[in-house]
Amino acid sequence: EGTYIGVSTFLVETNGLAIYGGFDGTETNLTQRNWTNNEVRLDGQDLRQVMEIKALDVLLDGLVITNGNSSANGIGIAVDDGVSIAANLTMANCRVVDCANTSGMDKQGGGAYFINAGSVLLTNCVFQDNHRHRGDGSGFYSQNTTLTLIDCELRENYDTKYDRAYGHGFYMWDGTLTMVGCTVADCLVADSDAAWGHGGGGYIRTGTASFTNCIFTGNTVGKSDGGGLFIADGNVTIESCTFADNGGLTNNSSPEGGALYLASGADNVTIRNSIFWDNQTGQDANDGEPIYQNGGTLNISYACMDGTNSPRIEAAAGTLIW
């Protein structure tokens, strides 16, 4: 337990390294740990990027990664094989919180940055109150990576710049994203009244993504589209999920798709056994309150939706199978 500050970014270069937190010094085996009461905090002191992984098969379990401040990609933790070989990371019972970019723009991943990172598994992890200054993926950014999240939370991650910031909870570009039992809540652009940047909860640029038993709630985009989730391209499956209270601003006519927006490049999107409730767009009642489809094939079955439209989806383009 304890707080560790160092004098530079915590750098992991040893293959197969496992770092466990939650000990108070009296334990004799791993099962006696308590990472909630005995926190291990890796603290960037609001001065630097907190952690960088340059190794294979690393395990982080029971850590708090916090107070990062940097103009680099991945303020909390970065895994990037463009820097060195770095792949197959496992994180469990970790929190990445209060990591920020207060200078510079157009860098990605406030909490975490995974690029060409092989397989990454996150279990029971929290990404909260991380932010970028006009950068994508304030919670996490994933590119060309097989990323799996199980029972994780992304909360109150945001961008401070009003334009060209996408995916305030998360951003995915190529690769595979699987989220099971996760919550994405209250992610936004800080200046929502002037904001331009699609995907309050998440943004999928391309790739294959699936969401099962997930909740998207309270995510907003200001003047942009896709309050809960924006799909620019790729194949997406949404099953047994709830999208509630997401959207743009009720006093602005620009936002479309309070819960979900399918752009013209979207491929196949399948929604099953899911709830879309109380998601908002702008002044125009035809802006697809829960869902706006501008392309791709959208296949919906056993879904519950509120709204004033019928079937409560605006299908401006593409194929809708309802």
Order of alpha helices (4+ residues) and beta strands (2+ residues): beta-beta-beta-beta-beta-beta-beta-beta-beta-beta-beta-beta-beta-beta-beta-beta-beta-beta-beta-beta-beta-beta-beta-beta-beta-beta-beta-beta-beta
